[in-house]
Amino acid sequence: MSETGNIIDQFYTAFAKRDWQTMQSCYHDKATFSDPVFQNLSAKETKAMWHMLTTSAKELSITFDSVKTKGDEATCHWEAVYPFSRTGRKVHNKITAKFTFKDGKILKHQDSFDLWKWSRMALGISGLLLGWSPFIQNKIRNTAKKGLEKFIREHADYQ
């Protein structure tokens, strides 16, 4: 397996174990992360997000496969199964991840998934009826952003 493939394997294996410290060690100091909910995060915010998500999840199952690498770029498919904290509803999110590496670390991490589909699982009928709308999607993003900002304020490591 390539060096980038090894980093992806290390990252998702740690994620499955909720080992946020190892996950954080996979990121470059100038890393960025973005997905449909957490958009345009800095390295500090990215590391705090994984810490927050892995420690707050009551149940969490992570699987990954289809790792493809080419030079300093890679992709993989991963899935997360968990109860959404606000509703208790089961979410089975299927994600495509794209990575760029620098100095043997993740420099850019972009996750893609269908936010409307996620909202239907997480929010139920309101997600089904309104989860496609920019208003609801922005509300989901703003709620997540506020949660991350609160987590960062409460953890001196991220100040």
N, C-alpha and C positions, 0 to 999 in steps of 0.2 A: 504494500500500500504506500502511496506517496505521502510526503510530509503533510500536505494539506488534508489528505484523507485521514491521516492519523489525528490531526487536530479536531476534525469534525467528529470522529469516533470518540475522542476524549471528551469533547463538549457534550454530546448527546448522552453518552454513558453517565457522565456526571449529572446531567439534567434528570435522567431517570432515577438517580439516587438522591436527588435534591441537594446535590453538593455544589452550592452556589460559589464557593471559593474556587473550586477547580474550573467551573464555568468562567468565572471572572479572569482567571489566569490565561485563558485562551485568547483574550482580547488585547489588541495593541493599545497603547496609551492614547492614541488619537482615533480610536474606533468610533464608528457610527452605527446606529441600528434604526431600522424603520419597518413598520408593518401597518396594516390598516387601522390599528388602534393606537399604538405608540409610535408616533411619527417623528422622524428626525432627532433621535436622541444622541447626545454626546456620549463619550466613553463612560463618564461618571454616571450619567443617567441610565445607560445600558446596564452597567454592573449593578446599580441599585435596583433596577427593574427585575433582573433575574433573582436577586436576593429576596425581594419582596414577593415575587410570584412563587418561588420554591418554598419559602417559609410560611406563607399564608394558606397554601393549598391543603385542604383536609385530606383529599385523596387526589392522586395524580399518577397517571400512567403515560409514559413517553416511549414511543418506538420510532425508529428511523431506518431508512433504507435508500437504495438507489443513489448512493454517493458517487458523483462523477467529478473528476478533477482534470484541470488542464492548466498547467503552469501555476500562476498565482490566483486562479479562480476555481470555484467549485460550486456545485449544487447538490441538494439532496431533498428527499421527501421525508417529512416527519409528521407524526400524529400525537395529539395530546387528548386524553380523556380525563375529565374532571367534573365535579359539580361546580357550577357557577356560584360564587360566594353570595351574591345578592339574592338569588332566587332558589338555590339548591338544585336547579335543573341540570341534568346531565348534558355536557358538551362533548362532542367528538369532533375536534377540529383537525382538518387535513391541510397541511401547510407545505408550500414549496419554498425552500431557502436558497438564496444565492449569496455567495461569499467572495470577497477579495481579500487576499492575504498580503502582509508586509512583514518582513523580519520574522517569519515563522509564527505570526499571530494574525487573528482576524482583524482586518482593518475596516471592512464594510460588510454589514450583515443586513440583508433585505429579505423579510418573510412576506409571502403573499398567500392570502386566503380570501374566501368570499365572506365579507362582513355581514351581508344580509343573511346568509345561511347560518353564520355564527349567532346572529341576533335571534333567529327563529329558535335555535336550540337553547340559548341562554335566557331569553326573555319570554318565550312562549308566544301567546296570541298577539301581544303587542309587537313583538319582533317580526312575526309573520305578516301582520298588516302594515306596519310602519317602518320596519327595519331597513327597507330599501331607500328611505328618504334621507336626504342630506341632513335634515334637522335631527333625526334620531341618531344617525351615524356620528354627527358632531357632538351630540350629547354623550354618547358612549366614549368618544375620544376625550372630551373634557372631564368626564368623571374619572377615567383612567389617569389622566394627567394630574388631576388634583390629588388622587390617591398616591401617585408616585412622588409628587412634591411633598406631601405630608410625610411619607416614609423617609425621604431624604432629610427633612428637617429633624426627624426623630432619631436619626442615626448619624452620630458625629463622624463616622468614617467617610461620609459623603460630603461633608462640609468643605 
